Amino acid sequence: MFRLVGLIIGILLAAGTSRRFGADKLTHLLPDGDRVAVRACRNLLASTDGVLAVVRPGSEELTALLQAEGAEVQICADAKQGMGASLVFGVRARPEAAGWLIALADMPWIAPTTIRKVADALRSGATIAAPCWQGRRGHPVGFSRVLGPDLAALSGDVGAKAVIQAYLELIHIVDCDDPGILQDIDKQEDLNFLKKLKSHHDSRYY
């Protein structure tokens, strides 16, 4: 594999509406006191060359929180069209990147070391890189700049699934011991993810 030269930029998708959660989940406090999106942003910042957070109009509090962490924040006017629109907006906003790590702001428990391994897979020449825990592929997913046109052509609420399906044979799987790659927050009870892990006597994740 060739060695990729250039910046690996994290695109933090933070423009959802939190319908199932019943409140703004991205600014909600985790059991340890961190905000959901702040933790996700911090983990992404620790493992990439920079983070662009994509938010929806009217997200002043979230914008301030993410900027305080060191992320660039841009407002996607078309966010209501779905995740695909936010992803396209983020990729087009950072066209100079050598690769993008697409991360979800409602997934705060992904270990920075896992994110770094995905970024390093891109740097080592992977076209697509994704973490895998116990045979299940998760987030974040990394894309090389060669797939920029494919990502920029997405629309709707399907995210990057169409691009992944089109290039399945090119995915570099990054095995990890990190269940956080699968755990998002949709409902209030999802906040108890770490307590569930603790009850299974796995002290590595709390």
Disulfide bonds with the S-S distance in Angstrom:
none
